[in-house]
Amino acid sequence: MSQGPIDHPSYLTRQQIVLGSAITGASKTTPLFTSPSSNVRIRAATALVQVAGTGASSVALFAIGTGTTFTSTSSATFTTTSTIGTATLSTSAAGTVFTINTDANLTLNKGGYLAAVTGTDATQQVQVQIEAYVDPLSSWTGN
């Protein structure tokens, strides 16, 4: 039996998505996630240290493409890039989790992607996770 946008689990439940690891090395950009055939609403984002940095390491997460950012009082459309957040990792040990953003509340339209940019430390490696779901304002593309 078909489900529609009102009752499909993709609209009702936030999905925990491990995006993968950012490329090790100073100031590297790693594409991590391409939105599926529907717009995706991105909420929280975290970074898990896999290899500790030796200095001032960090990771920033960006939405590339088009979408909308939401606040409690307004919304704004972006057409190229939106910064989701940055975590300063310093020399934290492997296994340490950092918050990149507690509630980004932005949509990433179909065809867009997320990218991580590492800081100046050449040894740091992080795994990025997001909490996201199919945006309820997008067109239904399922069965």
N, C-alpha and C positions, 0 to 999 in steps of 0.2 A: 504494500500500500504506500502510495506517495505521501510525503510530508511536505508541508509548505514552510515559508519563512517564520511563521508564528510559533510552530512547535518543533522545529528541527533542532537537535542538540547543538549544532554548530552556532546557533544564535543564542542558546540559553546557557551554555557552559563555557567558561574561559578555559582555553587550552594552554597547557604548559609546553612550550616548544623550545627544545635545545637547538640553537642555531648552528652550533659548531664552534671551532676554535679560531681566534684571530691569528693571522700569520705572525710568527715570531720575527722580531726585527724592529728597528727604530722607524717610527712614522710610516707604518705600512697600512694600506687600506685593504680590507677583506670583505667582499660581498658575501653575505651570510644567508639571506632569505629572500625569495621572490614570492610576491603575493600570488595566491591561487586565482581562479577565475572570478572570484568575488572580492569586493573590497574587504579589508581586514581592519578591525579596530584593535590597536595596540595599547595595552595598559601598562603593566609593570615590566621592568627590564633589570636583570642582574648580571653580574660578572663573577665567575668562579676562577680563582687563581689556580692555574695548572703548573706553571713554572714561575717561581718568584723572580721578580726583577732585582736588579742590583742598584737601582737609583730611583729617580723620580718617574716611576712608571704610571701609566694611566691608560684608559680605554674610553673612547667616545662612540656613541651609537647614533647613526643618522638614517633618516628615511629619505630615499632618493626616488623621485618621480613626482606624482601629484597626490594630493590628499587634503585633509582638513584637520586643523588643530582645534580643540575645544577647551574653553574655560567655563567657569560657573556662570559667566555672564555674556559670553560671546563665542564666535567661531571665526576662523580665518583660513582661507585656502592657501596652500603652498603649491608651487608649480615646478620646483626643481629639487630643493633640499629642505628638510626640517631637522633640527637637532633634537634628538630624544633626550640625551643626557650624557654626562661624563662621570666616571668613577676614578678617583685618585687612589692608586693601589700601593704606591711607594714600594717598599721592599717586603710586603706582606707574604707570609708563608703559603705554600701550596695548600689548597683546601679552604682558604678564606673566601667568603662570599661578600661581595659589595653590591650596593644598590646603585644602579645607573639612573633609574627613575621609578618613583613609587606609583605614579599614575600619569603616564604620558598622554592618555586620552586623545589619540589622533587616529585618523583613518589613513590607510595606505591603499590607494586605488590599484585595481588590477593592472599588472605590468610593472609596478614599482618594486623596489627592493630595499632591504636594510643592509647597511655596511658598517663595519667597525673600523675605527682608526686608532692605532696604538700610539702611545707617546714616544718619547725619545729613548727609552730603555731598549737595548737590543736583545735582551734575554727573556723578558717577560712573555708569558703565554697565558691567555685567558680563554675561557669558554663562556659564551654569551647565551642567556636564556631570556625569553619573553613570555608574557602572559597575554594572550590574544584570542579573539573570536571573530567570526564573520560579522561584519557590521550590519546591524538591523536596518540601516537606511539604504543598503545596497540592493541591487536587483537579485532575486533568487535565481541561482544557477544549478541547483541540485535537482533530484528526481522526486 
